[in-house]
């Protein structure tokens, strides 16, 4: 994966994902947001029904902005 996610974008995606009221739909919203920004949601196992912003932010950065 050549594209790296910025901390700002990860924070925005995490926040908007958790704004989805129905937790069952959050994974769908997360996948859609990743696609919109040019990331492949199929490249990693998406968290099921994320509920914590900090955990989701950490997952996004670890998955789409790995440190080298």
DOVEXTI-166972 format. One line per 10 residues: their letters; for each residue x, y, z of C-alpha. Coordinates in steps of 0.02 Angstrom, whole numbers, plus 50000, padded with zeros to 5 digits. Example, Ala and Ser with C-alpha at 12.3 -4.5 7.8 and 13.67 -1.06 7.14 Angstrom:
AS = 50615/49775/50390; 50684/49947/50357
***
This chain:
XXXXXXXXXX = 50000/50000/50000; 50083/50160/49943; 49962/50290/50010; 49983/50340/50192; 49845/50411/50300; 49878/50573/50395; 49834/50589/50579; 49709/50725/50535; 49619/50616/50408; 49619/50469/50529
XXXXXXXXXX = 49541/50578/50664; 49408/50642/50542; 49364/50466/50483; 49356/50401/50662; 49244/50544/50718; 49125/50531/50569; 49116/50342/50583; 49063/50352/50765; 48930/50482/50723; 48832/50342/50639
XXXXXXXXXX = 48698/50305/50768; 48672/50120/50731; 48831/50028/50784; 48794/49890/50659; 48813/50016/50517; 48977/50091/50576; 49084/49962/50486; 48992/50001/50324; 49019/50188/50353; 49203/50158/50391
XXXXXXXXXX = 49228/50058/50231; 49140/50192/50129; 49247/50330/50205; 49407/50233/50170; 49356/50207/49988; 49311/50391/49969; 49486/50439/50023; 49573/50312/49911; 49610/50175/50037; 49565/49993/50013
XXXXXXXXXX = 49454/49934/50156; 49478/49754/50096; 49665/49764/50130; 49635/49743/50317; 49505/49666/50428; 49390/49807/50479; 49340/49820/50661; 49163/49758/50691; 49048/49896/50757; 49182/50013/50825
XXXXXXXXXX = 49130/50108/50982; 49285/50197/51048; 49360/50342/50951; 49536/50318/51022; 49537/50133/50977; 49473/50167/50801; 49600/50307/50777; 49741/50193/50835; 49682/50055/50717; 49671/50175/50569
XXXXXXXX = 49847/50240/50596; 49920/50068/50626; 49836/49999/50470; 49849/50143/50347; 49997/50245/50412; 50120/50116/50478; 50283/50181/50546; 50434/50122/50453
***
